[in-house]
Amino acid sequence: MSPLTAPYNDSMRIGSGFNSYTQQLRVNDAVIKENKTALTDKDLRGNSTGKADTISQQVTFTSKFVEHASDITEALNISGALEIKYQGMGAKAAGSYLDSSKVKESDINYFVQVKVVNQQLIADDATKFNVIPNIPVTNQKRFTEVYGDSYISGFLEGGEFNALLSIKLNNKENATKVKGALSVELSKAGFGVFNKSEIAQNSETSITYGHFEFISIYTLMGTDRVSWAGGGDIRDARTKLEGWTIDSMAKAAFAFPDQVRKIPQRTHAVITKYSALRSYQLLSNKGSPLDYENAGVYTNSLLERYLDYKDIWKAIGIRMLYSFI
């Protein structure tokens, strides 16, 4: 079973408490060593051996059309709760390159993701639950506020590449035709998005600016639509000058694992439930953190409804503006 993970940021520390639902850090040193000393990066042990060019990588490649903002946030491993919070503040969620409301505003969205894991860094000495005096751990609400429901037990080191192509149609009746033409271009670039008969059926349709307008100008994807961690600067000289195209995006995506093999970085924190700790189970007065097992599914649904609300509110605002002109 894959470990529970959350997008990495520089404030994350080994042994820190974590709320897996809101994806927010809690108290430092929630879990420590058996000798009651704090954990540091020196306690992390990797599972890779050999030189960079011989590392056995775990690579996951995804390319697909998406219809919902939650499809993107799930792929980016961003909780619906965190996205709703930051959308409400008019900001982007930590670790997200994407304004998910733009997905809702678009008629066609195509998502490409390459996840690469070079190694998993784990602290084997993270075994002791650190009880804080005067904190009533039997109080479920207080326990969750202070400790969260889990702790950071390690990190994934590698890289992640994400790209989103979003299209806003001038005439929605052209949706099928444009999607077919786009599929042809994506297939030519190396993305297997449909079969040969579909290619033949749509091959006479070309992508032109007369049929639709792109949300991101000129190159299909603006710089805010392509994001990566690890691999160094993966853009070639032309991409730096002219911006991203389907071909340059495909070239970068396919070459990304090799780039990450040479220049990896931390991409995710590994999250472990407190209940997995023997020292936690042995506590006679151990607290019971809130259970979020099913909450994420409902929250992603709420995220879609919230973005619908924002879309309607924006449309009302535009109509009111024109009524005064």
C-alpha positions in Angstrom: 0.0 0.0 0.0 1.3 3.5 -0.9 2.2 5.7 2.0 0.1 8.6 3.0 1.8 11.8 1.7 1.3 15.6 1.6 3.0 18.2 -0.6 6.4 19.2 0.8 7.2 22.7 2.0 10.3 24.1 3.7 8.7 24.4 7.1 8.1 20.7 7.4 10.3 18.9 10.0 10.7 15.3 10.8 8.5 14.3 13.9 6.2 17.3 13.6 2.5 16.9 14.2 0.3 17.1 11.1 -3.4 17.4 10.3 -4.0 15.1 7.3 -7.4 16.7 6.5 -6.4 20.4 6.4 -2.8 19.6 5.5 -1.5 21.9 8.2 1.4 21.5 10.5 0.8 21.1 14.2 3.2 21.0 17.2 6.9 20.4 16.7 8.5 17.2 18.0 5.1 15.4 18.4 7.2 12.3 17.9 10.7 11.9 19.2 13.4 9.3 19.7 13.2 6.7 22.5 15.9 8.5 24.4 13.6 11.6 24.4 15.7 13.7 22.1 14.3 15.5 19.0 14.6 14.1 15.5 16.7 15.9 12.9 17.5 15.4 9.2 20.6 13.5 10.4 18.3 10.7 11.5 16.8 10.2 8.0 17.9 7.1 6.1 17.4 6.6 2.4 16.6 3.4 0.6 18.6 4.1 -2.6 22.1 2.8 -3.3 24.7 3.4 -6.0 25.4 6.4 -8.1 22.9 8.8 -9.6 22.9 7.1 -13.0 22.1 3.7 -11.5 19.3 4.7 -9.2 16.1 2.7 -9.6 13.3 5.2 -9.9 9.5 4.9 -9.4 7.9 6.8 -12.2 4.2 7.5 -12.6 3.0 9.2 -15.9 -0.5 10.6 -16.2 -2.0 12.4 -19.2 -5.8 12.9 -19.6 -8.7 15.2 -20.1 -10.2 16.4 -16.9 -13.6 17.9 -16.1 -13.5 18.8 -12.4 -11.1 21.0 -10.3 -11.0 18.2 -7.8 -9.5 15.9 -10.4 -6.5 18.3 -10.4 -6.3 18.9 -6.7 -6.4 15.1 -6.1 -3.6 14.6 -8.6 -1.6 17.3 -6.9 -2.3 15.7 -3.5 -3.9 18.9 -2.2 -6.8 18.4 0.2 -10.1 19.9 -0.7 -10.2 21.6 2.7 -6.9 23.4 2.0 -8.0 24.5 -1.5 -11.4 25.9 -0.2 -9.6 27.8 2.5 -7.1 29.5 0.2 -9.7 30.1 -2.5 -11.8 31.9 0.0 -8.8 34.1 0.9 -8.2 34.8 -2.8 -4.9 32.9 -2.7 -3.4 29.7 -4.0 -3.0 26.7 -1.8 0.5 26.0 -0.6 2.3 23.7 -3.1 -0.3 24.5 -5.8 0.7 26.2 -9.1 -2.9 26.1 -10.1 -5.9 28.4 -9.6 -8.6 25.6 -9.6 -11.3 28.2 -10.4 -9.8 28.5 -13.9 -10.5 24.9 -14.5 -14.2 25.5 -13.7 -14.2 28.5 -16.1 -12.6 26.5 -19.0 -14.4 24.3 -21.5 -11.6 21.8 -22.1 -8.8 20.9 -19.7 -5.9 18.5 -20.4 -3.6 17.5 -17.6 -0.2 16.0 -17.7 1.7 14.8 -14.6 5.0 13.0 -14.1 5.8 11.8 -10.6 9.3 10.5 -9.9 10.5 9.0 -6.6 14.3 8.4 -6.3 14.2 7.3 -2.7 12.2 7.5 0.5 13.8 9.1 3.5 12.6 7.6 6.8 13.6 8.1 10.4 13.6 4.6 12.0 14.2 6.2 15.4 10.8 8.1 15.4 9.1 5.8 17.8 8.1 7.8 20.9 4.9 9.8 21.2 5.8 13.1 23.0 3.2 13.8 25.6 3.0 17.5 26.5 2.3 18.3 30.2 -1.0 20.1 30.9 -2.4 19.3 27.5 -5.6 17.1 28.0 -4.9 14.5 25.4 -8.2 12.8 26.2 -10.0 15.9 24.8 -10.5 15.0 21.2 -10.9 18.5 19.9 -7.9 19.8 21.9 -5.8 16.8 20.9 -6.4 17.5 17.2 -5.7 21.2 17.6 -2.3 20.5 19.1 -1.1 17.3 17.6 -3.3 16.8 14.5 -4.1 13.2 13.6 -0.6 12.1 12.3 3.0 13.1 12.2 5.7 13.5 9.6 7.7 10.3 9.5 9.8 10.9 6.4 10.1 12.4 3.0 9.9 11.4 -0.7 12.9 12.6 -2.8 12.6 12.9 -6.5 10.6 15.3 -8.7 7.2 16.2 -10.0 6.1 17.8 -13.3 2.6 19.2 -13.8 1.1 20.9 -16.8 -2.4 22.0 -17.5 -3.8 23.1 -20.9 -7.1 25.0 -20.5 -9.2 26.2 -23.4 -12.2 28.7 -23.3 -14.4 28.3 -26.3 -16.0 31.2 -28.1 -18.6 28.8 -29.5 -19.4 25.8 -27.3 -20.9 24.0 -30.3 -17.3 23.5 -31.4 -16.3 21.6 -28.3 -16.2 18.2 -29.9 -14.4 19.4 -33.0 -11.8 21.4 -31.0 -11.3 18.5 -28.5 -10.7 16.2 -31.4 -8.2 18.5 -33.1 -6.4 19.0 -29.8 -6.3 15.2 -29.3 -4.6 14.9 -32.7 -1.9 17.4 -31.7 -1.4 15.7 -28.4 -1.1 12.3 -30.0 1.5 13.7 -32.5 3.5 15.0 -29.5 3.5 11.5 -27.9 0.4 11.4 -25.7 -1.8 8.5 -26.4 -5.2 10.1 -25.9 -7.3 8.1 -28.4 -7.3 5.4 -31.0 -6.3 5.5 -34.7 -9.9 5.6 -36.0 -10.6 8.7 -33.9 -7.4 10.3 -35.3 -8.6 9.7 -38.9 -12.0 11.1 -38.1 -10.6 14.3 -36.7 -7.5 14.7 -38.8 -9.0 17.4 -41.1 -9.8 19.7 -38.2 -6.9 22.1 -37.4 -6.4 24.1 -34.3 -6.8 27.8 -35.2 -7.3 30.8 -33.1 -10.4 31.6 -35.1 -12.3 28.7 -33.4 -11.5 29.5 -29.8 -9.4 31.5 -27.5 -6.9 30.2 -25.0 -7.0 31.2 -21.3 -3.2 31.4 -21.4 -1.9 33.6 -24.3 -0.3 32.3 -27.5 1.4 29.1 -26.3 -1.6 27.2 -25.0 0.0 27.2 -21.5 1.3 30.3 -19.7 4.2 30.0 -17.3 1.6 29.6 -14.5 0.3 26.5 -16.2 3.5 24.5 -16.0 5.2 23.7 -12.8 7.9 21.3 -11.7 10.0 20.4 -8.6 13.3 18.7 -9.1 15.3 18.3 -12.3 16.8 21.8 -12.3 15.7 24.1 -15.1 14.1 21.7 -17.6 13.3 24.4 -20.2 15.4 24.5 -23.4 16.5 27.9 -24.9 13.5 28.2 -27.2 11.0 27.5 -24.4 12.7 30.1 -22.2 12.3 32.7 -25.0 8.9 31.8 -26.5 7.1 29.9 -23.7 5.6 26.5 -23.6 4.0 24.6 -26.5 2.5 21.2 -26.7 5.8 19.8 -28.2 8.1 21.4 -25.7 5.9 20.3 -22.8 5.9 16.7 -24.1 9.7 16.8 -24.6 10.2 18.1 -21.1 7.8 15.6 -19.6 9.4 12.6 -21.2 12.9 13.7 -20.3 11.9 14.6 -16.7 12.8 11.3 -15.0 16.4 11.5 -16.3 16.7 15.1 -15.1 15.4 14.2 -11.7 17.9 11.3 -11.5 20.6 13.9 -11.6 18.9 16.7 -9.6 16.3 15.4 -7.1 14.6 17.3 -4.3 12.0 16.6 -1.7 8.5 16.6 -3.1 6.3 15.1 -0.4 6.2 14.4 3.3 5.4 10.9 4.4 2.5 11.0 6.9 1.9 8.3 9.6 -1.0 8.0 11.9 -0.3 8.2 15.7 -2.1 4.9 16.1 0.8 3.2 14.3 3.1 4.0 17.3 3.4 1.4 20.0 4.3 4.1 22.5 1.0 5.8 21.7 -1.0 2.7 22.1 0.6 2.0 25.5 -0.5 5.4 27.0 -3.2 4.7 29.5 -4.8 8.1 28.9 -4.1 8.5 25.2 -6.2 10.9 23.2 -8.3 10.1 20.2 -7.7 12.4 17.2 -10.6 13.2 14.9 -11.1 10.5 12.2 -10.9 12.0 8.6 -11.0 8.8 6.7 -14.2 9.7 4.8 -14.1 13.5 5.1 -11.9 14.0 2.1 -14.4 12.5 -0.3 -17.2 14.8 0.8 -14.9 17.8 0.9 -13.9 17.4 -2.7 -17.6 17.5 -3.6 -18.0 20.6 -1.6 -15.0 22.1 -3.4 -16.9 21.7 -6.7 -20.0 23.3 -5.3 -17.9 26.1 -3.9 -16.4 26.8 -7.3 -19.8 26.7 -8.9 -20.9 29.3 -6.4 -17.9 31.5 -7.2 -18.6 31.1 -10.9 -22.3 32.2 -10.5 -21.3 35.1 -8.2 -18.8 36.3 -10.8 -21.5 36.1 -13.6 -23.9 38.1 -11.4 -21.2 40.7 -10.9 -20.6 41.0 -14.6 -24.3 41.4 -15.4 -24.7 44.0 -12.7 -21.7 45.9 -14.1 -23.2 46.0 -17.6 -26.6 47.0 -16.3 -25.1 50.3 -15.1 -23.3 51.0 -18.4 
